[in-house]
Amino acid sequence: MTRTPEPDPVFVGMPAFPEAARRAVGDTTLRANLRHATRTIRDKRARAVAELDDWAALREAGKRIKDETLRHLDTYLLRLEEAVTAAGGTVHWAQDAAEANRIVTGLVRATGESEVVKVKSMATQEIGLNEHLEAEGIAAYETDLAELIVQLGEDRPSHILVPAIHRNRSEIRDIFREKMGNWGRPAPEGLSDSPAELAEAARLHLREKFLRAKVGISGANFMVAETGTLVVVESEGNGRMCLTLPETLISVVGVEKVVPTWRDLEVFLQTLPRSSTAERMNPYTSMWTGTTDGPSAFHLVLLDNGRTAALADEVGRQALRCIRCSACLNVCPVYERAGGHAYGSVYPGPIGAILTPQLRGTASGIDASLPYASSLCGACYEVCPVAIDIPEVLVHLRGKVAEQGGHRLEKAAIKASAWVLDHPGVLAAGERLASRTRALHPRRAPGPGARQWSESRDLPEMPAEPFRDWWRKNRT
């Protein structure tokens, strides 16, 4: 838990979550954008899920498939490599972000090209691939609409499914007007903030890039070990263009995205669309197997970057089940108010609060604070299509942070509480004393160590008498 891997270049210098969240909560425009978007998405998702009588069975099936795969991950990855190689592809293994970036840069340079088009990919964001390619003189163009907005605005993604969820239509219009010409075809004159005009401006801007690009870079939602097939699900068609038009395709995928068979894939193609976009079926589901039905050259970069370390944690490993649907973000009261940037990672929200500290370690302030970025209400577990018990992992990681000295006062308080609870007489005396002196109690917890907790909470009002005394008088 105290590893210090190569830092994410996109989020270097981020403050710890409490400070970043405090700033975000003060941004009324951001809160309005988030409130409208998350409530709309989660209401639609609830209706879509309610249509299926066997949703609970699908959820359990997804959980079991993922757990089986993770238990035998080495076997399925080797099977995947064999299948991809047999289909004409080349598999590369990357231990960390630095190695993955070197591999991708070398593959692009080998083609003689100096620009690439990209499908939305969280793995490439995780390793800072765009920034690395830019430093090497290679331009990477995002083609997903939301990712395009983020890139043109020199911004950071703030949501797993909708990276520009923190932007409203007028802000997007201004970004297109001011920045689109710097990256290629400029926005049309008199561009308004109507969704149709914004989408058309993006389509015209991206079309010239699709038609001239020789190299495409993607991630993948799933990899089928049985056949070596990769799967990308998306809603706009940009992914289909990136996966079919370029001559060379490079896919950077986390090792946990493998599933054993086509039959297993069928479960997730039911649960992912409903959990993410509230659709019965994904609009574009692209599949390719090596070079047999896709580009003339295909390279698969299998990314570890902390995943096998997470796999070694019996409690924390369930985070690797995640299929990146973002349902947990849309129901989280903390995310709805703080937004995604406060998490200091490409993985925001509840899943980011448990996944990021396991991938990056907890040596930095931001990573050590993430397990505390939750109210533990459990809403995230209820909507997760693969039944990740996020609250359980949060508490587990909090214990690890406390053990490494990150929260010494909390650790001391827990020890003191354990001693008091082991001595009923001391507990009863303390309860009576607290009740008799309740008029003197402050509204906020005193002391600098409790300041962060008490800034957003009042102490509960003490009753006139302890419960055990009331019970003795009224029930015995």
C-alpha positions in Angstrom: 0.0 0.0 0.0 3.0 2.3 0.2 4.4 1.8 -3.3 5.4 5.0 -5.2 4.7 4.2 -8.8 5.2 6.7 -11.6 2.8 9.6 -10.8 -0.2 10.3 -13.1 1.1 13.4 -15.0 -2.5 14.7 -15.4 -3.1 15.0 -11.7 0.3 15.9 -10.2 0.0 18.4 -7.4 -3.6 17.8 -6.6 -4.5 18.5 -2.9 -6.0 15.9 -0.7 -9.7 15.1 -1.3 -11.1 17.2 1.6 -9.5 20.4 0.3 -10.3 19.8 -3.3 -13.9 18.9 -2.5 -14.3 22.1 -0.4 -13.3 24.2 -3.4 -15.7 22.2 -5.7 -18.7 22.5 -3.4 -18.3 26.3 -3.5 -18.7 26.3 -7.3 -22.5 26.8 -7.8 -22.4 26.2 -11.6 -20.5 23.0 -11.2 -22.9 21.7 -8.6 -25.9 22.6 -10.8 -24.4 20.8 -13.8 -23.6 17.7 -11.7 -27.0 17.6 -10.0 -28.9 17.8 -13.2 -26.8 15.2 -15.1 -26.4 12.6 -12.3 -30.1 12.7 -11.4 -31.2 12.4 -15.0 -28.9 9.4 -15.7 -29.7 7.5 -12.5 -33.5 7.9 -12.9 -33.2 6.5 -16.5 -31.0 3.7 -15.3 -33.5 2.7 -12.6 -36.3 2.4 -15.2 -34.1 0.4 -17.6 -33.0 -2.1 -14.9 -36.6 -2.5 -13.6 -37.6 -3.9 -17.0 -35.6 -7.1 -16.4 -37.0 -9.7 -14.1 -33.7 -11.5 -13.9 -31.5 -8.5 -13.1 -30.4 -9.9 -9.7 -29.4 -13.2 -11.4 -27.4 -11.3 -14.1 -25.7 -9.3 -11.4 -24.7 -12.4 -9.5 -23.5 -14.1 -12.8 -21.3 -11.1 -13.6 -19.8 -11.2 -10.1 -19.0 -14.9 -10.4 -17.6 -14.6 -13.9 -15.3 -11.8 -12.8 -14.2 -13.6 -9.6 -13.5 -16.8 -11.5 -11.4 -14.9 -14.1 -9.4 -13.1 -11.4 -8.7 -16.3 -9.5 -7.1 -17.8 -12.7 -6.0 -14.5 -14.4 -2.6 -15.9 -15.5 -4.3 -18.8 -17.3 -6.8 -16.6 -19.2 -4.2 -14.0 -20.1 -2.0 -16.6 -21.7 -4.9 -18.1 -23.5 -5.8 -14.6 -24.8 -2.2 -14.1 -26.0 -2.3 -17.3 -27.9 -5.6 -16.5 -29.6 -4.5 -12.9 -30.5 -1.2 -14.1 -31.9 -2.9 -16.8 -33.9 -5.2 -14.2 -35.4 -2.3 -12.1 -36.6 -2.0 -9.7 -33.7 1.0 -8.9 -31.5 0.8 -8.9 -27.7 3.0 -6.7 -25.6 3.2 -6.8 -21.7 3.6 -3.6 -19.8 4.4 -3.7 -16.1 3.7 0.0 -15.5 2.8 3.3 -17.1 6.3 4.1 -18.2 6.7 0.8 -20.0 3.3 1.1 -21.7 4.1 4.6 -22.9 7.4 3.5 -24.4 5.8 0.6 -26.2 3.1 2.7 -27.7 5.5 5.5 -28.7 7.8 2.9 -30.4 4.9 1.4 -32.3 3.7 4.7 -33.6 7.2 5.8 -34.7 7.6 2.5 -36.5 4.7 3.5 -38.8 6.4 6.9 -39.7 3.3 8.8 -38.6 3.2 11.8 -36.3 -0.5 11.8 -35.3 -3.1 9.3 -34.0 -6.8 9.2 -33.5 -8.1 7.8 -30.2 -11.2 6.0 -28.9 -12.1 7.0 -25.4 -9.9 5.0 -23.1 -9.5 5.3 -19.4 -6.4 3.1 -19.4 -4.5 5.5 -21.7 -5.6 8.4 -19.4 -4.4 6.5 -16.4 -0.9 6.2 -17.8 -0.9 9.8 -19.3 -0.4 8.5 -22.8 -1.5 11.7 -24.6 1.0 13.8 -22.6 3.8 11.4 -23.3 3.0 11.3 -27.0 2.9 15.1 -27.2 6.4 15.2 -25.5 7.6 12.8 -28.2 6.2 15.0 -31.0 3.1 12.9 -31.7 -0.3 14.5 -31.7 -3.1 12.4 -30.2 -6.7 13.4 -31.2 -9.6 12.4 -29.0 -12.7 11.5 -31.0 -15.3 10.8 -28.3 -17.4 14.0 -28.1 -17.0 14.4 -24.3 -13.3 13.7 -24.5 -13.0 16.2 -27.4 -14.6 18.8 -25.2 -12.1 18.0 -22.4 -9.1 18.1 -24.7 -10.0 21.3 -26.5 -10.7 23.0 -23.1 -7.4 21.8 -21.7 -9.4 20.3 -19.0 -9.5 16.9 -17.1 -12.2 14.3 -17.3 -14.6 14.3 -14.3 -16.8 11.2 -14.9 -16.2 7.7 -16.2 -19.0 7.7 -18.7 -19.4 11.4 -19.4 -16.0 13.0 -19.0 -17.4 16.5 -19.6 -20.3 16.2 -17.2 -19.1 19.3 -15.4 -19.7 21.5 -18.5 -23.0 22.9 -19.7 -24.0 23.7 -23.3 -23.0 27.3 -23.3 -19.5 26.4 -21.9 -19.1 23.8 -24.6 -20.1 26.3 -27.3 -17.5 28.8 -26.1 -14.8 26.1 -26.0 -15.6 25.1 -29.6 -15.6 28.7 -30.8 -12.3 29.5 -29.2 -10.2 26.3 -29.4 -11.5 24.1 -32.3 -9.5 26.0 -34.9 -6.3 25.4 -33.1 -6.7 21.6 -33.5 -8.1 21.5 -37.0 -11.3 22.5 -38.7 -12.7 25.6 -36.8 -16.3 25.8 -35.5 -18.9 27.1 -37.9 -19.6 30.8 -37.8 -22.5 31.8 -35.4 -22.3 28.4 -33.6 -25.1 28.3 -31.0 -25.4 26.0 -27.9 -28.1 23.7 -29.4 -27.1 20.1 -29.0 -27.6 19.4 -32.8 -25.3 22.3 -33.8 -22.6 21.3 -31.3 -22.7 17.7 -32.5 -22.5 18.8 -36.1 -19.5 21.0 -35.4 -17.7 18.1 -33.7 -18.6 15.7 -36.6 -17.2 18.1 -39.2 -14.1 18.7 -37.1 -13.4 15.0 -36.6 -14.2 13.7 -40.0 -11.0 15.1 -41.6 -9.0 13.4 -38.8 -10.7 10.1 -39.4 -10.1 10.1 -43.1 -6.4 10.9 -42.9 -5.3 9.0 -39.8 -3.1 5.9 -40.3 -2.9 4.9 -36.7 -5.7 4.4 -34.2 -5.3 3.9 -30.4 -8.1 2.3 -28.3 -8.8 0.7 -25.0 -11.3 -2.2 -24.7 -14.3 -2.9 -22.5 -13.7 -6.6 -22.7 -11.2 -9.2 -24.1 -12.5 -12.7 -24.9 -9.7 -15.2 -24.0 -11.5 -18.0 -26.0 -11.0 -16.3 -29.4 -8.7 -13.3 -28.8 -11.6 -10.9 -29.6 -11.6 -7.3 -28.2 -14.8 -5.4 -27.6 -15.5 -1.7 -27.5 -19.0 -0.4 -26.7 -19.8 3.2 -27.4 -22.7 5.5 -28.4 -21.5 7.8 -31.1 -19.8 5.7 -33.8 -16.5 7.4 -33.4 -15.0 4.2 -32.0 -16.1 2.3 -35.1 -14.3 4.8 -37.2 -11.1 4.6 -35.2 -11.2 0.8 -35.2 -11.7 0.3 -38.9 -10.2 3.2 -40.9 -6.6 3.3 -39.7 -4.1 0.8 -41.0 -2.5 0.2 -37.6 -4.5 -0.2 -34.4 -2.9 -0.2 -30.9 -5.1 -1.2 -28.0 -4.0 -0.5 -24.4 -6.1 -2.6 -22.0 -5.9 -3.4 -18.3 -5.3 -7.1 -17.6 -8.5 -7.3 -15.6 -10.7 -6.7 -18.7 -10.3 -10.3 -19.9 -13.3 -12.7 -19.8 -13.0 -16.4 -20.5 -15.7 -17.1 -23.2 -18.2 -15.5 -25.6 -21.0 -16.9 -23.4 -19.5 -14.9 -20.5 -19.5 -11.8 -22.6 -23.3 -12.1 -23.2 -23.9 -11.3 -19.5 -22.0 -8.0 -19.6 -23.5 -6.9 -22.9 -26.8 -6.9 -21.0 -25.8 -5.3 -17.8 -23.3 -2.7 -19.0 -25.6 -0.6 -21.3 -28.4 -0.5 -18.7 -26.1 0.5 -15.9 -24.2 3.1 -17.8 -26.4 4.8 -20.5 -29.7 3.3 -19.4 -30.1 1.6 -22.9 -31.4 -1.9 -23.5 -28.6 -2.4 -26.1 -25.5 -0.4 -26.8 -25.7 1.6 -30.1 -22.3 0.6 -31.3 -20.6 -2.6 -30.2 -17.4 -3.1 -32.2 -15.5 -6.4 -32.1 -12.2 -7.4 -33.8 -10.0 -10.4 -33.7 -6.4 -9.7 -34.6 -6.1 -8.7 -38.2 -8.7 -11.0 -39.6 -11.5 -8.5 -39.5 -9.9 -5.2 -38.7 -6.7 -3.2 -39.3 -3.8 -4.6 -41.3 -1.6 -4.4 -38.2 -2.9 -4.9 -34.6 -1.0 -4.5 -31.3 -2.4 -5.3 -27.9 -0.6 -3.8 -24.9 -1.7 -5.6 -21.7 -1.3 -3.2 -18.8 -0.6 -4.1 -15.2 0.3 -0.8 -13.5 -0.7 -2.0 -10.0 -3.4 -4.4 -10.9 -1.6 -7.6 -9.7 -0.8 -5.8 -6.5 -4.5 -5.2 -6.0 -5.2 -8.8 -6.9 -3.1 -9.9 -3.9 -5.5 -8.2 -1.5 -8.4 -10.6 -0.7 -10.8 -7.8 0.2 -9.6 -5.1 -2.2 -9.3 -7.3 -5.3 -13.1 -7.1 -5.9 -12.5 -3.6 -7.3 -11.0 -5.3 -10.3 -14.5 -6.6 -11.2 -15.4 -3.1 -12.3 -16.8 -2.8 -15.9 -16.6 1.0 -15.8 -20.4 1.6 -16.0 -20.3 4.7 -13.7 -23.6 3.8 -12.0 -21.9 4.2 -8.6 -21.0 7.8 -9.4 -24.5 8.8 -10.4 -26.0 7.7 -7.0 -23.1 8.9 -4.8 -24.1 12.0 -2.7 -20.4 12.9 -2.3 -19.6 12.8 -6.0 -22.8 14.8 -6.8 -21.6 17.6 -4.7 -17.8 17.5 -5.2 -17.5 16.4 -8.8 -14.8 14.2 -10.3 -11.8 16.5 -10.3 -11.6 16.4 -6.5 -10.6 12.7 -6.6 -7.3 13.6 -8.3 -7.6 10.6 -10.6 -9.1 9.5 -13.9 -11.2 7.1 -11.8 -13.5 9.4 -9.7 -16.4 8.6 -7.5 -16.8 5.6 -5.2 -15.0 3.1 -7.5 -12.1 5.6 -7.8 -11.9 5.9 -4.1 -11.1 2.2 -3.8 -9.4 1.5 -7.1 -6.9 4.4 -7.3 -5.3 3.8 -3.8 -4.7 0.2 -4.8 -3.2 1.0 -8.2 -1.1 4.0 -7.0 -0.5 3.2 -3.4 -1.3 5.6 -0.5 2.0 7.4 -0.1 0.6 10.7 -1.4 -1.9 12.9 0.5 -4.6 12.6 -2.2 -4.4 8.8 -2.4 -4.4 8.4 1.4 -7.5 10.6 1.6 -9.6 8.8 -1.0 -10.8 5.9 1.2 -12.4 8.6 3.3 -14.2 10.3 0.4 -17.5 8.5 1.2 -20.4 8.6 3.5 -20.6 4.8 3.5 -24.3 5.0 2.6 -24.1 1.9 0.5 -25.9 3.2 -2.5 -22.9 2.4 -4.7 -23.1 -1.3 -3.8 -26.8 -1.4 -4.5 -26.4 -0.3 -8.1 -23.1 -2.0 -9.0 -23.8 -4.6 -11.8 -21.0 -6.8 -10.6 -21.8 -6.4 -6.8 -18.6 -4.8 -5.7 -19.0 -4.1 -2.0 -17.5 -0.6 -2.2 -18.2 0.3 1.5 -16.5 -2.9 2.7 -13.3 -2.0 0.6 -13.4 1.6 1.8 -13.4 0.5 5.4 -10.7 -2.0 4.7 -8.5 0.6 3.0 -9.1 3.1 5.8 -7.6 0.5 8.2 -4.5 0.2 6.0 -4.1 4.0 5.9 -4.4 4.2 9.7 -1.9 1.4 10.1 0.7 3.3 8.1 0.3 6.3 10.4 -1.9 8.4 8.1 -4.5 9.0 10.9 -2.8 8.6 14.2 -5.5 10.4 16.2 -8.2 8.1 14.7 -6.1 5.0 15.6 -5.7 6.2 19.2 -9.4 7.0 19.4 -10.3 3.5 18.2 -8.0 1.9 20.8 -9.5 4.0 23.6 -13.1 3.2 22.4 -12.3 -0.5 22.4 -11.0 -0.4 26.0 -14.2 1.5 27.2 -16.5 -0.9 25.4 -14.7 -3.8 27.1 -15.5 -2.3 30.5 -19.3 -1.9 30.9 -19.1 -0.1 34.2 -16.8 2.6 32.7 -19.1 3.0 29.7 -22.2 3.4 32.0 -20.5 6.0 34.2 -19.3 7.9 31.1 -22.9 7.9 29.7 -24.3 9.3 32.9 -21.7 12.0 33.1 -22.2 13.0 29.5 -26.0 13.3 30.1 -25.7 15.4 33.2 -23.3 17.9 31.6 -25.1 18.1 28.2 -25.8 21.8 28.6 -22.1 22.5 28.5 -21.4 20.5 25.4 -20.1 22.4 22.3 -21.9 22.1 18.9 -18.7 21.2 17.2 -16.0 18.7 18.2 -13.2 20.7 19.8 -9.5 20.5 18.9 -7.5 20.7 15.6 -7.6 17.0 15.1 -11.4 17.0 14.8 -11.6 20.2 12.6 -12.1 18.4 9.3 -14.8 16.2 10.7 -16.7 18.9 12.5 -16.6 21.5 9.7 -19.5 19.7 8.0 -21.2 18.1 11.1 -22.8 19.1 14.3 -22.3 16.8 17.3 -25.5 14.9 18.1 -27.6 16.2 21.0 -27.1 14.3 24.2 -30.3 12.8 25.7 -31.4 13.7 29.2 -30.5 10.2 30.5 -28.7 7.2 29.1 -30.7 4.5 27.3 -29.8 1.8 29.9 -31.2 4.1 32.7 -34.4 4.8 30.8 -34.8 1.0 30.2 -34.3 0.2 33.8 -37.1 2.6 34.9 -39.6 1.8 32.2 -39.1 -1.8 31.1 -37.8 -3.8 34.2 
